[in-house]
Structures are given as C-alpha cells and as structure tokens.
Amino acid sequence: MNIGIPKEIKPQEYRVAATPGAVHALSSAGHRVVVETGAGLGSSFPDDEYLAAGAELGNVADAWGQQLVLKVKEPIEREYGYLRPDLLLFTYLHLAADRPLTDALVTSRTTAVAYETVQLPNGTLPLLTPMSEVAGRMAPQVGAHFLERAHGGKGVLLAGVPGVQTGVVTIIGAGVVGTNAAKISLGLGARVNLLDVSHARLQYLDDVFGGRVQTMASNLGNLRELLPVTDLLIGAVLIPGARAPRLVTRDMLALMKPGSVIVDVAVDQGGCIETIHATTHESPTYVVDGVVHYGVANMPGAVPNTSTRALSNQTLPYALRLAAKGLTALHEDPAFLKGLNTHAGAITYGAVGQTFDLDVVDPATALRSGGVPA
C-alpha cells in the first residue's frame, strides 16, 4: 500500500506520525512510504533518517495523496481539501468536540479511523494510552509553572519548604491521565486528592500509592469541599469518543482562591470544566474569575521526541495491519473496528452521532454496505 505521512500544521505541534524506525518497518514490509519534507524535524528526526529508512520525500500534496495517511492530530480546516472518498485516514480525531471536522469527513466520504476509540475487550484504549501518560505527567509540571506569581498564579510552591505547607493538587478522574498526574504530583511533594466514580479503581490506587494519595468519590459535595483548598485542579475525565462531562461549573470557580490554576487535560474532548476552552502553546492560559485556566489541546506536542516515540510504538502494529489488509484489518478485529468513526458518508461511532444528534451506522454494516444505506 502507498502510505503518506504529512507534516503536522496545528500551532506548536511538533510531533510526527512515525519515527524513522517505524517507517523502516513499513517499507521493509513492502509498502511505499512518502514523508513530507521536514515532517520529523520538530521531533528531532531529520529527513536523511527517513530516506535511510526507505521513505521517499515529497511535498504536502504528495503525502496526502497516498491511499493510507498517518497523522498525529486531527485535520484542521486548511487540510479539509485533502479529504476524499478513497482516503483511509488513521489519526487522533476527537470528533465529539469538533462538529466542522465531523461534517467534513462525512461530506468527503473519507474513511477515518481514530486512535482514541480503538478499544480492547478489557476497556483499555491502547492508542490513547501513551499520550495520556505524557499529558498526565505534564499536567502537574505545567500547573506548577503557572502557579508561580510571574505567570499569573498565587505564588505557591507545590513542594513547600520546611515549616510551610505543601501545595494541594486535586485530580478529577483516576484513569491513565489522573494516575500519571498523581505520580508526578507526589514526586513534586504536593498533597494529592484523586477523585473517581469507580470505587474499585480508588481501592486499587489506594493500594498502589500506599495511602499517600487521598482517594475520594467524585461527586458534587466532595468537589465543593475540596475546591477552596485546591491550588492546582487537574481535569482528567474521559468517556471514550464522547464529549467530557462538565463537572466544575462557572459558579464553582468562586470557591477557588484567586491565582489557583486549572489544567484541563480533557479539553480535546470538550473539557470537564465549564469555563475551559482550547488554547495553544503560544498562548496557553487565560483567567476567569481570578482562576488561571490552561487549555492546550495538544499538550504532548511540547515534548515531541518523547511523544512521537511513545505514540509510534503503539500505532505501528495497527498501521502495518491496515497497510497489509486495508479495511479487512478492521473486519478481523472488533477492537480495531471500534476505531472506525466515519466511512463513505456515514458516522460509525455512536458517541459522535449522539453528541451531534446525527444518524449512526453500525461500523461493520457500513463496511459491508459501503457507507450510508441507500
């Protein structure tokens, strides 16, 4: 199969869909790989490493013109013109937070497989996990930075010093993001509250952290109790493929002290804080009611070498199967099939259709029938 890897053009996005090692694996399997010139530079992978791995270099149209296109982030408006019926797109999509892209994929009849909705029988999300790990580990680091007075925060050092209390981090959601955020927050010396709706998950993490993290049920009462003493609030809620629930409302901001910081990692799925909206690495924060909001939707893009390696490790086996078998790879694997979000003009992922009140076609049915039923 002919595979294209275009350069990411979202602001301050430096990741690339495949390392030179992954390209070597694809080309060694007999596939033609066209990498856009300079696509890997932001991740410290020069063009000559891709050439040595067996890739061809081309322009943006060359990369997008292949049968299978591998990306990191969802297409933005400037890229909609490359969408077409014979394109198989494999990337992060987060469609429940992006109606224009959803419409563009449906209208263009593109077959789009989302990393974030590939789901194994045990409920895990293998292609979302590596970036969730990165974002979770970055969130306390970012929050600590913006707690500094010079960056708009209240001037609290999360680690504290002898004779002075440590800072308080409250994390909503105890999945991959929340667990990694808790690890780093503890490492910084903060007091950590970790909330989740699953009692079994809280029991497990209480054992893992040896009681060093305060685990609490995620409910309105506990949130209202914690917000007044929280210096850094981290949103880490995920419902696969769907919009994140809004758990902290505008009126609840009044419970937080001025200069407190919110880092909402769920912003790429709409966010779990009512007042959050997507920002960029160039302009990452804004203030609402005295509270600093950080809403960068591609946090791992700030550490692209690590992120690209972690992502490519997980996506390569799936990319190899798509390249070898095309849509048959989805037919053969129910977990992989859950990644199908659009095909031949049909929405094929339930949570996306529910978010926008649009019709949904069962993915297996869509593949058999060629999309929207006649």
N, C-alpha and C positions, 0 to 999 in steps of 0.2 A: 504493500500500500504506500501511497505518497503521503508523507506527513509534513505538516508545516508548523514551525514554532516562531510566531511573531514576537516582536519586542513589546513589552507592556508599556502603555502610554498613560495610565492613570497617574495623576500627580504624585511625585515622590515614590513611585512604585518601581523598585529596583530588582525584584525577583524575575526569574525566567522559568519557563515550564519544565525544563530538563537540563540536567548537568551534562557536561561532555561525556561522562561515563554512561549516563542513560542513553544519550544519542548513539554511543558506540554499541550498546546492547540492541537498539532498534535497527541500526544499519547492519550489524552482524547477523540479524535475523532476516535480512534480505529486503528491508524496507528503504525507500528513498526518503531522506530527511532534509528538508530545506529550512535553514535557520536564517532569520532576518539578520543582516549585518548589524553588529553591535548589541544584539539581544541579550547577551550574557555579561556585558561589561559592568553593569550595575551590581552584579553578584560576584565580580572578580573572575569571570570566565571569559578570556579573550577569544576573538574569532578563530585564531590559529588552533586553539584547543578543539574547537568544533570541527574544523577541517581535518585535523588529525584523527578525530573520532569517526570520520566517514561522512560528515554532513556536507551539503552544498550551502553556500551563502547566497542570499538573494535580497531583494527589496521587500517592502511590506506586502505588496500585491503578490509577489512570488510565494511568500509564506502563507498568506491567507488563501491562496489559490489551490492548495492541496486538498485531497479528499478528507483527511483527518487533521484537524487543527488542535494542538495542545496549547493551553494558556494557563495563566495563574488566576487572574481576575476576570470578572465578567466583562463582556464588551461594553464600551461606553458609546455614546451617540456617534462619535466620529468613526466608529468601526461598524456601525449597523449596515453600511453599504456592502460590506464583505459577506453578510449573511445570505444564504441561498439554499435552495432545496437539496442540492447534492452534497451539502456540507455536514460532516459529523464533527461536532464541537465538544471538546472534553476539557472542562474548567470549573472553577467555582462560579456559581450563578447567583445564589441568594435571591431568587425571583420574587419571593413573598414580600420583599422590601423594594421591588423595582418593577412597577407596572409598565413603564415605557419599554424596558428590555423584554418583558414578557410578551408584549404586543408585537415587538419587532421580530422576535423568534417565531411567533405564531404566523405572522403575516408572510415572513420569508420562507416558511415551511422548513426551517433548519431543524436537524436532529441534534438536540443538545443534552448532553449527559453531565450532570452536576456532581462534582467531587463530594459535596457536603451531604448528599442524600443517598449515596451508596451505603447500605446498612446491612451488617451481618446478622445472622439469626439471633445472636445474643444481645442485639440492640446497639452494638458499638458502631461507630462511624469511622472506618479506617482511614479515609482520605481527608477527613476533617481533623482528626486527632493531632497530627503533627503541628498544624498551625494553631490549634487550640492550646497545645503545650507551649508554643512560643509566645502567643498572646497572653496566656495566663502568667507566664514567668515575667513578661514585660510589664504587666499592669501595675504591680507594686513599685517597680523601678520608676515607671513614668509618674505614678502618683506621688512618690517621694520627691521627685524633681519639682512637681508643681505645687507641692506643699511649702516649698521654700518661698519666703516673702518676696524675693526678687522676681518670682514667676507667678505672683498673684495669690499664693496660698497664705495660710495663717502663721507660717513660720515654725512649724512643728517638725522635729527630727523624729522619724518613726522609731529609731533605736533608743531615743532618750540618752541620758547620761546618768552616772551615779548620783542619786539624790533627786532626780527628776523623772516623772512618769514617762513611760514609753508611749508612742502614738497608738491609736486604735484603728485597725482595719476591719471593716465589715464586708463580707463577701456574700452576695446573693447567688446561690447556685453552687452545688458541690460536685459538678461533673468534672470533665478534664480541665477546663479553664479554671474553675474555682479551686480544685485541688492543687494545681500548679501555682496559682496565686497565693494560696495558703502556705505552701512550702517556702516561697520566696519571702513572703511577709514575715514568717517566723525567722528566716535567716537574717532579715534586717533588724530583728529584735522587737517587732511590734507585738501588741496584744491582738489576737485574731478571733473574730466571730465568723462562723461559717454556717449559713442557713440553707436548708433544702427542704423540699416537700416529702422526700423519701426518708422514713425513719431508718430503714435498713442501711441506706447509704451513710447516714450520720453515725450509726453504730459502727460501721466498718471504718470510717475515717477517725472516729474517736479512738479506736484501737490503733490505727496506723500512726496517728500523731501522739499517741500516748497521753492523751488528756491535755496536751499543750494548746490545743485549739478548742475554743468554746463552741460546741455544736448546738444549734437551735433550730426548731421547726420554723420554716418560712411561712409567716403569716403576718397580717397587718399589725397585730398587737406587738409582736416581737420587733418588727421593723420600727414602729413608733418609739419603742423603748430604747432601741439602740442608736437611732439617728442623732440624738442630742450629744452623745459621747463619741461619735464616729468622726475621725479625722479624714479617712480615705474610704470611700464607698466604691466597691467594685461590682459591676453588673456582669454576671456570668451565667445567665439563664439561656437555655437552648431548648426549643421544640423543633426537631428535625424538619427542615424545609418550610416551616411556618413562621409567621411573624412572632417575635418575642412578646410575651405578656407585659403590660405596663404595671409594674409592682410598686414603684415610687411615683406618686403623683405630684403635681405642681405645689399643692398646698403643704405637702410633707417636707418640702425644702425649708420651710420656716423652722422646722425642728433642728436643722443643722446649723452649726455655728458659721459665721462669715469666714471665708477663707478655707473652708473644708473643700475637699476635691472629690469629684465623681469621675471614675473611669468606667465607661460602659462598653465592655467588650462585645456585647450583643448588638451593637449599633448596626452591624451589617445585616441584621435580621430585624431592623426597626427599633431596637433598643428596649430595655426593660425599665428605663427611667423616662417619664413622660416628657421631660424637658430636653432630652438629648436629641441632637441631630448630627448627621455625619459631618466630620471636619477632615482636614488634610494635615499631613506632616508639616506643610508650610505654615498653616495657621491652625494649630491643633486644639486650642481652647477658646472658650467664651464663658461669660459669667451670667448666671441667672439668680436673682435674689441673693446675691453675695456668695454663691457657691460656684466654684470653678468646675466647668464641665469639659471633659476630654472625650471626643467622639471620633477619633481617627478610625476609619473603617478597614484599613489595611495595615494594622499595627506591625505584623511580621515583615512588611516591606522595609522597615527601618533596619533590619538585620538580615539582609538578603542572602548573604553567603550561607549562613546557618539555615535560614528558612528554605532556600532553594534545595539544599542538600536533603533536608528533612522531608520536604514535600516530594521530591523526585524519588526518594527511597520507596515511598508508599504508592505513588501513582504508576511507576514503571511497569509492574506486573499487569496492571489493568490496561495500560496503553499497549503493551505487547499483545494482549488478547484481542483488543479492538483492532489493532493493525493486522493481525493474522486472520481474524474471523469476521470482522465487521460487526453488523448487528446480531449475528448469530451468537457472539460472545454474551450479549445481553439475554438472549433466549435461554442460554445454557446455565445461567447463574442468577437465581432470584435476588440475591443481594445486589448484584451489579445492575439488574433490571430496575431496582428502586432508584438508581441514579438518573434514569430517563425522565426528563422534565418536559420536553416538547418533541414532537415528531410529526412531520408532514402536516403542519397546521393544527395539530391537536395539543392541548395541555394534558400531560400524562402523569402529573404528580398531584395527588389530592389536595395537599395543604395549600398549594399555589392557587388552584381553582377556587377553593373555599375562601381564601383571602380576598380574591377579587370578584367573587360570585360569578365565576365562569364555569362552563361545562368542562368536565374532565373525562377523558377516555382512558380506560384501563391500559397500562403500558403494553402488556402482551397483546391485547386486542388491537391496539394502534399499530404495532409492528406487523401483525398478520394482515391487517386490512389496509395498511398504507396511510394511516392517519385518521382524519375526520371522516366518520361514516357518511356514505352517500345518502 
